[in-house]
Amino acid sequence: MARASISITPPNDAWIKSQIESEEFSSRSDVVNDLIRKARKEQDEIEAIRLALIKGEESGVSNRTPGDIINSVIEKRRKDGTL
């Protein structure tokens, strides 16, 4: 595993210590790695949304009504068992 030396501001250091003292985490490394995992997940979710928006924009304007779209989603979810 890679090791790194980082500088942390006093308020952030206090927060990290409080996380360890609350027994939420067992070490500073656990806290930092958890924050990085969450940031990476958030970044992946944002990228997925961005790609979906681009795909939607590229697909052009729909002639379907809002009701048509809602019914289509309901039907699709019934077929795949998520509704």
N, C-alpha and C positions, 0 to 999 in steps of 0.2 A: 504494500500500500504506500502511496506517495505521502511524504511528509511536507508540511508547509509552515512557515512562520508568518503570522499575520499580526497587524496592529489593530486593536479594537478600542473604540472610544469608551470612556468611563461608563456612560449610561448603558451601552451595549454589553460591557463586561459585567455590570451589575445584573442585567437581565439574564445573561447566560448563567451566572452564579445562582440566581434565584431558580432557574430551571433545574439545575443540578440539586440544589437544596430541597426542592419540592419532590425530588426523586422521579421527576418526569424523564430525566436523562441521567446517565451515569458518568458522563464526562463532557468536557468542552467539545471534543471531536464529535461525539454523538449529536450535540446541539447543532454544530455547524453543518455536519453532513445532512441532518434532517432539513435544515433551512435550504440547503442546496438542492436536495431532492424535491422539495416543495416548489422552489423557483423553477426547476427544470420542468416539472409537471405543468406548472402554470404557463410556461413558455410553449410547451407542446400543445396545450389547449388553445392558446391564442393563435398559434400557427394553423391549427386545424380549422378554427373559425375563419381566419384570413383566407385560407384556401377555399373554404365553402363559399365565402362571399365572392371571391374571384370567379368560381365556377358558376355561381348564380348570375353574376353580371354578364359573363360570357354567354350564358344560355339565352339571353335576350328577354324581351318582354312577353309575359304570358297573357293569353286571351282568357284564361280561366278566371272565374269569379272566386272571391274568398270562400264562398260555400263549396264550390267545386274542389278547392284545395283542401279544405277541412275534411270533406267526405273522402277524398283520395287518401289522406293520411290515416283516417279511421279505418278504411278498408284494408290498407297495407298492413296496419298494426293487427287487425283481426286475423289476416292471413298468416302473419309471422308469429302470432301468439303473444304479442306484447300488449294487447288490449283485452 
